[in-house]
Amino acid sequence: MVGKTIQDINTKIANGSVHVVTAEEMPDIVAELGPDGAAKEIDIVTTGTFGAMCSSGAFFNLGHSDPPIKMQKVWLNDVEAYAGLAAIDAYIGATQLSKSRGMEYGGAHVIEDLVAGKSIDIHATAYGTDCYPRKVLDTTVTIDDINQATMFNPRNGYQRYNVATNCSNRTLYTYMGTLLPDCGNVTYSGAGVLSPISNDPTYQTIGVGSRIFLCGAQGYVTGQGTQHDPTNNFATMMVQGDLKQMDKKYVRGATFQGYGTSLYVGIGIPIPILNADIAKATAVTDADITVDVLDFGVARRSRPVLRQVTYEELKSGMIDINGREITTSPMSSFHDARAIAGELKDWIQEGTFYPALPVERLPNTGVVCKPMKQIGEQPTVADVMAKRVITILQGRTVENAAKVIMEGNFNHLPVVSDEDRLVGIITAWDIAKAVAKNKRDKLDDIMTRAVVTADASEPIDIVARRLEQHNISALPVVDKHSRVMGIITSDDISKLVARR
């Protein structure tokens, strides 16, 4: 059984005899030599990933002004940072949005601008004290003017990522990008074969104090990331590094339409091959890593799983969902992940980077990623909807519909087929427009056919957002056979809010 120490490997780095390969190269080596042979031959395997990591940000120490200020609120390029960290320290999150520019610009872009050497405007306010009398501060700085600029990311480098598609009938704007209706596309993230944690899934070499490549600089793993879930192979890392040493190639702010901002972060981790077990783990391939395809059309914490898929299938550009070939597209860059693994390999071979084993490994047992504890019951559509709904048969006239609405004293009239399935909806306003234009024939000519509906089990918050998104005032509630079982209106929701 091969056994090496980190000291043995670092000695090889110092004398120039270290043998380093990337995780992309390792599967073939293990296939040829076996785990024991590969462990003898290879000293370090480098990994890499480059993707949007929303749980990212940076700490800054801005230095004391004259007269001094104890910042109560602070904005960097009009993006608010958290200032509850003594007088002139602040933390800016990647997903915080600009007050004036909204989703176009956020904390991620502030971080990118600083790394790129650009100037940023600072505006701060305070309540004033005897030792910190200043109440307003406006200045402009670059990263060189700041004392400390430390990237500190609570959750980075997911072991793997769920895949997203959208089975609903409308376009969705998510952190997984734009998802087209009716499973029109599939998006995924992660580097697969190059994924850092996938190459050391039991964390024998990854943990507190592990030295890593972080955005073109040397950084460190500081602990398990938030939402660390080793039981389900969704491990994460908390990382930090010096923003002043980073390369703008690997720090990129991004805007996702309809969702907001995120920070693309480049991470590479060296895996010291201390024994055959670690060598075997680094032989993982895209075909070995599976992940669930989730339906983001269901706006719930637990989304339906449509199937499992491998990274090999995802990278092919097409996957099968229910007999249909759907185009896949990556949200992360495998090209840049490969570049990171290669650059880290060069650093080690040049003797400028020495791996460090963790002082404490990431936990792989006893960690549970719990859902939020919510007190009180969340009302659903079934609790609020009107259960007695009058409908009208498809093929009837505008005059028929007008009489039904007038006699029932309501504004929305679902239209159903002979099989009692929802096929459209008519409003009092639709009828008023039709009468004004002297259109009194069949309802089919004026009804809305693409009806936005609700499910009885959905939380009210989701339905309220749907009403707002579509600028409508009511949703028919349908069962799985598209039969109308109720209707919910904006007035119903307003009454519920008032009772709360």
C-alpha positions in Angstrom: 0.0 0.0 0.0 1.5 3.3 -1.1 1.8 6.0 1.7 3.1 9.5 1.3 3.1 12.6 3.6 2.5 16.2 2.6 6.0 16.8 3.7 7.3 14.3 1.1 5.3 16.0 -1.6 6.4 19.5 -0.6 10.0 18.3 -0.7 9.5 17.2 -4.3 8.0 20.6 -5.1 11.1 22.3 -3.6 13.5 20.1 -5.6 11.5 20.2 -8.8 10.7 16.5 -9.0 7.0 16.7 -8.2 4.6 15.0 -10.7 1.4 17.0 -11.1 -1.6 16.2 -13.4 -5.1 17.8 -13.7 -8.2 15.9 -12.6 -9.1 15.6 -16.3 -5.9 13.6 -16.9 -6.2 11.3 -13.8 -8.9 8.8 -14.9 -6.8 7.5 -17.8 -3.7 7.2 -15.5 -5.7 5.2 -12.9 -7.2 3.1 -15.6 -3.7 2.2 -16.9 -1.8 1.9 -13.7 -4.4 1.1 -11.1 -4.9 3.1 -7.9 -1.7 1.8 -6.3 0.4 2.5 -9.4 -1.2 5.9 -9.9 -0.5 6.8 -6.2 3.2 5.9 -6.8 3.4 7.9 -10.0 1.4 11.0 -9.2 1.9 13.4 -6.3 -0.8 16.0 -6.8 -4.0 16.3 -8.8 -5.3 19.8 -9.5 -9.0 20.7 -9.9 -10.9 23.7 -11.0 -14.3 25.3 -11.2 -15.6 28.7 -12.4 -19.2 29.5 -12.0 -21.8 31.8 -10.4 -21.5 31.6 -6.6 -24.2 33.8 -5.1 -23.0 33.3 -1.5 -19.9 35.5 -2.0 -18.8 38.9 -0.8 -15.9 40.9 0.6 -14.9 42.6 3.9 -13.3 46.0 3.7 -11.5 48.3 6.1 -11.8 51.8 4.6 -9.5 53.6 7.0 -10.5 56.5 9.4 -11.7 59.8 8.0 -11.0 63.1 9.6 -13.0 63.9 11.5 -13.8 60.2 12.2 -17.1 58.5 11.4 -18.8 55.4 12.7 -20.6 54.3 9.6 -24.3 53.3 10.3 -25.1 53.0 6.6 -22.6 52.7 3.7 -23.0 52.4 -0.1 -20.3 51.4 -2.6 -21.2 52.6 -6.1 -24.7 52.9 -4.7 -24.8 49.3 -3.5 -25.5 49.0 0.2 -22.9 47.1 2.3 -23.4 46.0 5.9 -21.8 48.4 8.2 -22.5 46.9 11.7 -18.8 46.0 12.1 -17.4 48.8 14.3 -16.5 52.1 12.7 -15.1 51.8 9.2 -15.4 48.0 8.4 -18.0 46.8 6.0 -19.2 43.6 4.2 -20.7 43.7 0.7 -22.6 40.8 -0.6 -22.5 39.7 -4.3 -26.3 39.7 -4.7 -27.0 43.1 -3.1 -28.5 45.4 -5.8 -27.8 49.0 -6.6 -30.4 51.5 -5.4 -30.4 53.4 -8.7 -29.5 50.7 -11.2 -31.4 47.8 -9.8 -30.6 44.4 -11.3 -28.2 45.9 -13.8 -25.5 46.3 -11.1 -24.8 44.9 -7.7 -22.2 43.9 -5.1 -20.6 41.4 -7.5 -19.9 44.2 -9.9 -18.4 46.4 -7.1 -16.0 43.5 -6.3 -15.1 43.0 -9.9 -14.5 46.8 -10.4 -12.2 46.9 -7.4 -10.2 43.9 -8.6 -9.9 45.5 -12.0 -8.4 48.6 -10.4 -11.4 50.9 -11.0 -12.5 53.7 -8.7 -15.6 53.3 -6.6 -17.7 56.0 -4.9 -18.4 55.7 -1.2 -21.3 57.3 0.6 -21.8 56.8 4.3 -24.1 58.1 7.0 -23.9 58.0 10.7 -25.7 59.2 13.9 -22.6 60.9 15.3 -20.9 60.4 18.7 -18.3 62.3 20.7 -15.5 60.0 19.4 -17.0 59.7 15.9 -18.6 63.1 15.3 -18.9 63.0 11.5 -22.4 62.2 10.1 -21.9 62.1 6.3 -19.0 60.9 4.2 -18.5 61.0 0.4 -15.3 59.9 -1.2 -13.8 57.9 -4.1 -11.3 55.1 -3.6 -9.5 52.3 -5.5 -8.5 49.0 -4.0 -5.1 50.4 -3.2 -6.6 53.0 -0.9 -8.3 50.4 1.2 -6.5 48.9 4.1 -7.8 45.3 3.9 -10.0 43.9 1.1 -10.7 40.3 1.9 -13.0 38.1 -0.2 -15.0 35.9 2.2 -17.5 33.6 0.7 -19.8 31.6 3.0 -20.8 29.0 0.4 -18.7 28.2 -2.7 -17.7 25.2 -4.8 -20.8 22.9 -4.4 -19.8 19.3 -4.9 -22.5 19.2 -7.7 -25.5 21.2 -8.8 -29.1 20.2 -9.5 -30.1 20.7 -13.1 -33.0 23.1 -14.0 -35.8 22.9 -16.5 -39.3 24.4 -16.6 -42.4 22.4 -17.3 -44.8 25.3 -16.8 -46.3 27.3 -19.7 -44.5 30.6 -19.0 -40.8 31.7 -19.1 -39.0 31.7 -15.7 -36.1 33.9 -14.7 -34.0 32.1 -12.1 -30.5 31.8 -10.6 -30.1 29.0 -13.2 -30.7 31.5 -16.0 -33.8 31.9 -18.2 -35.9 28.7 -18.4 -38.1 28.5 -21.4 -41.7 27.1 -21.0 -42.7 23.5 -21.7 -39.2 22.2 -21.0 -37.8 24.3 -23.7 -34.2 24.2 -22.4 -32.1 22.7 -19.6 -29.4 24.6 -17.7 -26.7 23.2 -15.4 -23.6 24.2 -13.5 -20.4 22.7 -12.2 -17.2 21.4 -13.6 -17.9 17.7 -13.4 -14.7 15.8 -13.7 -12.7 18.9 -12.6 -15.0 19.6 -9.6 -12.8 20.0 -6.5 -14.9 18.2 -3.9 -16.0 15.5 -6.4 -12.3 14.5 -6.5 -12.1 14.2 -2.8 -15.6 13.2 -1.7 -14.6 12.1 1.8 -12.5 15.3 2.4 -9.3 13.5 3.2 -7.3 16.6 2.0 -10.0 19.4 2.1 -10.9 21.3 5.2 -10.0 24.2 7.5 -6.6 25.6 6.4 -6.4 23.9 3.0 -4.5 26.2 0.7 -6.4 26.8 -2.6 -6.4 28.8 -5.8 -9.0 31.5 -5.3 -9.6 33.9 -8.2 -6.0 33.9 -9.3 -4.5 34.3 -5.8 -3.7 31.9 -3.0 -6.6 31.5 -0.6 -7.8 29.1 2.1 -10.7 27.0 3.0 -12.0 28.3 6.3 -14.6 25.6 7.1 -17.7 23.9 5.8 -19.9 26.1 3.7 -23.4 27.1 4.6 -25.9 24.4 3.5 -23.1 21.8 3.6 -25.0 18.6 2.9 -22.5 15.6 2.7 -25.2 13.0 3.1 -26.7 14.0 -0.3 -23.3 14.7 -2.0 -23.9 18.5 -1.8 -20.9 19.5 0.2 -19.8 23.1 0.2 -16.8 25.2 1.4 -16.3 28.5 3.1 -13.3 30.3 1.6 -11.3 33.4 1.9 -8.5 35.2 0.1 -6.8 38.6 -0.4 -8.8 40.6 -3.0 -5.8 42.7 -3.7 -3.9 39.7 -5.1 -6.7 38.4 -7.4 -6.9 38.3 -11.1 -9.8 40.0 -12.9 -10.0 37.0 -15.2 -11.4 34.9 -12.4 -13.7 37.5 -10.6 -16.7 38.4 -12.7 -19.9 40.2 -11.8 -23.0 38.9 -13.6 -26.6 39.8 -14.0 -29.2 37.1 -14.4 -32.3 38.6 -16.1 -35.3 38.8 -13.7 -33.2 37.3 -10.8 -30.4 39.7 -10.0 -26.7 39.7 -9.6 -24.1 37.0 -8.8 -20.3 36.7 -8.7 -18.4 34.3 -10.9 -15.7 32.9 -8.8 -12.7 30.7 -9.9 -11.6 28.0 -7.4 -8.9 25.4 -7.8 -7.9 22.9 -5.1 -4.8 20.6 -5.2 -5.5 17.1 -4.1 -2.3 15.5 -2.6 -2.2 11.8 -3.6 -1.2 10.4 -0.2 -2.5 6.9 -0.8 -4.3 4.6 -3.3 -7.7 5.5 -1.9 -7.2 9.2 -2.8 -5.8 8.2 -6.2 -8.9 6.1 -6.9 -11.2 9.0 -5.9 -9.5 11.4 -8.3 -10.3 9.0 -11.2 -13.9 10.2 -11.1 -15.3 11.0 -14.6 -18.2 13.0 -15.9 -20.1 9.7 -16.4 -19.7 8.9 -12.6 -21.3 12.1 -11.3 -25.1 12.1 -11.4 -27.5 14.9 -10.5 -31.3 15.4 -10.5 -33.2 17.4 -13.1 -35.7 19.6 -11.3 -38.8 21.2 -12.5 -38.4 24.9 -11.6 -42.0 25.4 -12.8 -43.1 24.3 -9.3 -42.2 27.2 -7.1 -41.7 25.2 -3.9 -38.7 24.2 -1.7 -39.0 20.6 -2.9 -39.3 20.6 -6.7 -40.3 17.6 -8.7 -37.4 15.4 -9.9 -37.9 14.5 -13.6 -34.9 12.2 -13.9 -31.3 11.7 -13.0 -28.6 12.6 -15.4 -24.8 12.5 -15.6 -22.4 15.3 -16.4 -21.4 13.3 -19.5 -24.9 13.6 -20.8 -25.2 17.2 -19.9 -22.0 18.1 -21.7 -23.2 16.3 -24.8 -25.6 19.2 -25.4 -28.8 17.2 -25.3 -30.7 15.1 -22.7 -33.9 13.1 -23.0 -36.9 14.2 -20.9 -40.1 12.1 -21.3 -39.1 11.1 -24.8 -38.1 14.6 -25.9 -34.5 15.7 -26.7 -33.9 18.9 -24.8 -30.9 21.3 -25.4 -28.6 21.7 -22.4 -26.5 24.8 -21.7 -23.9 25.4 -18.9 -24.2 28.3 -16.5 -20.5 27.8 -15.6 -17.4 27.7 -17.8 -15.6 24.4 -18.2 -13.0 26.3 -20.3 -12.1 28.5 -17.4 -12.2 25.6 -15.0 -9.7 23.8 -17.1 -7.5 26.9 -17.2 -7.6 27.1 -13.4 -6.6 23.5 -13.0 -3.8 24.1 -15.5 -2.6 27.3 -13.8 -2.6 25.7 -10.4 -0.5 22.9 -11.9 2.0 25.4 -13.2 2.2 27.1 -9.8 3.1 23.9 -8.1 5.6 22.8 -10.7 7.2 26.2 -10.5 7.5 26.0 -6.7 5.3 29.0 -5.9 2.4 27.0 -4.4 2.7 24.3 -1.6 -0.4 22.4 -0.7 -1.4 22.3 3.0 -3.4 19.5 4.7 -6.3 20.8 6.7 -6.0 21.2 10.5 -9.6 19.9 10.5 -11.4 18.1 7.7 -14.8 19.0 6.5 -17.4 17.0 8.3 -18.9 14.1 6.3 -21.3 12.8 8.9 -23.8 14.2 11.4 -24.5 17.3 9.3 -28.1 18.0 8.4 -29.1 20.8 6.1 -32.5 21.7 7.6 -35.3 23.7 6.0 -36.3 27.0 7.6 -38.5 26.7 10.7 -41.7 28.5 10.1 -44.1 29.2 12.9 -47.8 29.2 12.1 -49.5 27.6 9.1 -49.0 29.2 5.7 -52.4 29.6 4.0 -52.9 27.9 0.7 -55.1 28.6 -2.3 -57.6 26.0 -1.0 -58.0 28.1 2.2 -59.0 31.2 0.3 -60.5 30.3 -3.0 -64.2 30.5 -3.9 -65.2 26.9 -4.3 -68.6 27.6 -6.0 -67.6 28.7 -9.5 -70.0 29.4 -12.4 -68.6 28.4 -15.8 -69.8 28.8 -19.3 -69.6 26.3 -22.2 -67.3 26.9 -25.1 -69.3 28.0 -28.2 -71.8 30.2 -26.4 -72.2 33.8 -27.4 -71.0 37.1 -25.9 -74.6 37.8 -24.9 -74.9 34.5 -23.0 -71.8 35.4 -21.1 -72.9 38.9 -20.3 -76.2 37.6 -18.8 -74.3 35.0 -16.6 -71.9 37.7 -15.3 -74.6 40.2 -14.7 -76.8 37.7 -12.8 -73.9 36.3 -10.8 -72.4 39.8 -10.0 -68.8 38.7 -10.6 -66.1 39.7 -13.0 -64.4 36.5 -14.2 -66.1 33.6 -16.1 -64.1 30.5 -16.9 -64.9 28.9 -20.3 -65.0 25.0 -20.3 -65.2 22.4 -23.1 -67.8 19.6 -23.4 -65.4 17.5 -21.3 -65.6 20.2 -18.6 -61.9 21.2 -19.1 -60.8 24.8 -18.9 -60.2 26.3 -22.3 -60.4 30.0 -21.7 -61.6 32.8 -19.5 -63.8 35.9 -20.0 -63.9 39.1 -17.9 -66.6 41.8 -17.7 -64.1 44.1 -19.4 -63.7 41.7 -22.3 -67.5 41.7 -22.8 -67.7 45.5 -22.5 -65.0 45.8 -25.3 -66.8 43.3 -27.4 -70.1 45.1 -27.1 -68.5 48.4 -27.9 -67.0 46.9 -31.1 -70.3 45.2 -31.9 -68.8 41.7 -31.5 -71.7 39.5 -30.2 -70.8 36.2 -31.8 -69.1 33.2 -30.1 -67.0 33.6 -27.0 -64.1 31.9 -28.8 -63.4 35.1 -30.6 -62.8 37.2 -27.5 -61.8 34.8 -24.7 -58.3 34.5 -23.3 -57.1 31.1 -24.3 -53.7 31.0 -22.5 -55.2 31.0 -19.0 -52.9 31.5 -16.0 -54.1 29.1 -13.3 -53.4 28.1 -9.8 -53.2 24.8 -7.9 -55.2 24.4 -4.7 -52.1 23.3 -2.7 -50.0 26.3 -3.6 -49.1 28.9 -0.9 -50.8 32.3 -1.3 -47.5 34.1 -1.6 -46.8 32.3 -4.9 -50.2 33.0 -6.3 -50.0 36.7 -5.3 -46.7 37.0 -7.2 -48.3 35.3 -10.3 -51.1 37.8 -10.3 -48.6 40.6 -10.1 -46.4 39.2 -12.8 -49.2 38.8 -15.3 -51.1 42.0 -14.2 -54.3 40.1 -13.8 -56.8 40.0 -10.9 -58.0 36.4 -10.8 -56.8 32.8 -11.3 -59.0 29.8 -12.0 -58.0 26.9 -9.7 -57.8 23.6 -11.6 -57.1 20.0 -10.8 -54.6 17.8 -12.7 -57.2 17.2 -15.4 -57.7 20.9 -16.0 -61.2 20.9 -14.4 -62.2 24.1 -12.6 -62.5 23.5 -8.9 -62.4 27.1 -7.7 -61.3 30.7 -8.4 -59.0 33.0 -6.4 -58.9 36.8 -6.9 -56.7 39.6 -5.8 -59.6 40.8 -3.5 -59.5 37.4 -1.8 -55.8 37.8 -1.1 -56.2 41.4 0.1 -58.9 40.3 2.6 -56.6 37.6 3.9 -53.8 40.1 4.4 -56.1 42.5 6.2 -57.2 39.7 8.6 -53.5 39.0 9.3 
